[in-house]
Amino acid sequence: MDNEIFESILKITEKQDSDEFSLSIVATLAEIIPDSVVALFEYCQFTTPPYQCITSLSIEQQDSDKLRYLWDIKLPASSHQYIRDHYQALTHLTEYQTNDDRYHVFIPIDIEGKVVFGLEISSLRSFREKLEVLVAITKVCQNFYAILSYSERDSLTGLYNRRTYDNKLNSLLKNQQSSQLHHYHPELEQETRLLLPNSTTWLAIFDIDFFKKINDKFGHAYGDEVLLTLSQFMQQSFRNNDLLFRYGGEEFVLILEPVPFEQAVQVLNNFKTAVAQYKFPMVGHITISCGFAKISKKDHPKTVFDCADKALYYAKEHGRNSVYNYELLLEQGQIQHGIEEGDIELF
Ligand SMILES: Nc1nc2c(ncn2[C@@H]2O[C@H](COP(=O)(O)OP(=O)(O)OP(=O)(O)O)[C@@H](O)[C@H]2O)c(=O)[nH]1
């Protein structure tokens, strides 16, 4: 194997987390193709357009021979235009040239036969002679992505699993909203969204009401169908930057990107209402309860979860099919900080 490919693959596959892995692929390709812009797109069938650029990089050679890594730089308009017009046809490696004299290559990465990511590399100089290297690297990456995805996602719903939740929340708390991925980059010509004043990141827990009865009445397979449909509903209802997890059995966690309190209440209530109105095949109507809490920098992962869980418990005790916020319940004196009736837990 060519030494360059071997070294690159070794470097990329040292990463054990798919976010870091993605950044590493982009960096490696940008190093291999000097003066290029490398962008990584992620596909999501539930968004419009059904893909988003999650990161991009260009490496600049400085006078001192030092390299400057320009992350999340704006993509050439020609790349955006082409992808917007042709994304449905970009299911195999595509080379194209545009009027601005740029040479582009788009390489789709599929997992289990479905295109999940796409890499777009563009430069004012042709890099045809490097195509073989690019293809070799992306083929290995494709296999490695599949392994990482298997370990990070829940097999029934495809949402992130509990283990990934721990990792993502830990890194979010460590580095509140500054991670390279799943973060809105205004430079990337995506949906322009200004951060409203008083915006905070929120953690919400959803739990299906009386799910045991659904299993008991219709059988486990129909119970699974409800979990699957609900998770698809979640993917359609929340923004691409929001993170969704199947935390356990019939319990789901949502990390809501920074929005003001009123907006969080509205978004969560809309979802709760939409679920209650939906008629599941065979099972009919179901309801969910939700508790949510603010994620602040100083929080410990367990503390945030426990707070949202207390609000969820309150919802379960007060009629279900409802959404409650931990901080508001606390302010209203409906619950106490740390100590609950019949609860000797102290934190
Ligand atoms: N079909 C299916 N059922 C599951 C799965 N994981 C957990 N469950 C079931 O989910 C049910 C959860 O029951 P409980 O914790 O009593 O909660 P509940 O019946 O929803 O009641 P409340 O939460 O109090 O409204 C149990 O019967 C579990 O067996 C799964 O992957 N598939």
PDBQT file of the ligand as one rigid body, heavy atoms in Angstrom, charges set to zero:
ROOT
HETATM    1  N1  LIG A 401     -41.678  -3.256  22.901  1.00  0.00    +0.000 N 
HETATM    2  C1  LIG A 401     -40.677  -2.849  23.672  1.00  0.00    +0.000 A 
HETATM    3  N2  LIG A 401     -40.913  -2.621  24.988  1.00  0.00    +0.000 NA
HETATM    4  C2  LIG A 401     -39.903  -2.188  25.768  1.00  0.00    +0.000 A 
HETATM    5  C3  LIG A 401     -38.609  -1.993  25.251  1.00  0.00    +0.000 A 
HETATM    6  N3  LIG A 401     -37.820  -1.565  26.284  1.00  0.00    +0.000 NA
HETATM    7  C4  LIG A 401     -38.597  -1.499  27.385  1.00  0.00    +0.000 A 
HETATM    8  N4  LIG A 401     -39.866  -1.875  27.091  1.00  0.00    +0.000 N 
HETATM    9  C5  LIG A 401     -41.030  -1.961  27.989  1.00  0.00    +0.000 C 
HETATM   10  O1  LIG A 401     -41.461  -0.676  28.374  1.00  0.00    +0.000 OA
HETATM   11  C6  LIG A 401     -42.296  -0.836  29.538  1.00  0.00    +0.000 C 
HETATM   12  C7  LIG A 401     -42.080   0.331  30.462  1.00  0.00    +0.000 C 
HETATM   13  O2  LIG A 401     -42.970   0.189  31.516  1.00  0.00    +0.000 OA
HETATM   14  P1  LIG A 401     -43.002   1.138  32.793  1.00  0.00    +0.000 P 
HETATM   15  O3  LIG A 401     -41.627   1.573  33.147  1.00  0.00    +0.000 OA
HETATM   16  O4  LIG A 401     -43.806   0.460  33.837  1.00  0.00    +0.000 OA
HETATM   17  O5  LIG A 401     -43.712   2.440  32.318  1.00  0.00    +0.000 OA
HETATM   18  P2  LIG A 401     -45.115   2.710  31.643  1.00  0.00    +0.000 P 
HETATM   19  O6  LIG A 401     -45.960   1.495  31.519  1.00  0.00    +0.000 OA
HETATM   20  O7  LIG A 401     -44.831   3.444  30.378  1.00  0.00    +0.000 OA
HETATM   21  O8  LIG A 401     -45.808   3.674  32.672  1.00  0.00    +0.000 OA
HETATM   22  P3  LIG A 401     -45.516   5.208  32.936  1.00  0.00    +0.000 P 
HETATM   23  O9  LIG A 401     -44.137   5.508  32.459  1.00  0.00    +0.000 OA
HETATM   24  O10 LIG A 401     -45.647   5.378  34.417  1.00  0.00    +0.000 OA
HETATM   25  O11 LIG A 401     -46.543   5.991  32.181  1.00  0.00    +0.000 OA
HETATM   26  C8  LIG A 401     -41.921  -2.185  30.158  1.00  0.00    +0.000 C 
HETATM   27  O12 LIG A 401     -43.008  -3.054  29.998  1.00  0.00    +0.000 OA
HETATM   28  C9  LIG A 401     -40.749  -2.665  29.306  1.00  0.00    +0.000 C 
HETATM   29  O13 LIG A 401     -40.754  -4.044  29.127  1.00  0.00    +0.000 OA
HETATM   30  C10 LIG A 401     -38.387  -2.284  23.855  1.00  0.00    +0.000 A 
HETATM   31  O14 LIG A 401     -37.290  -2.128  23.317  1.00  0.00    +0.000 OA
HETATM   32  N5  LIG A 401     -39.446  -2.703  23.128  1.00  0.00    +0.000 N 
ENDROOT
TORSDOF 0
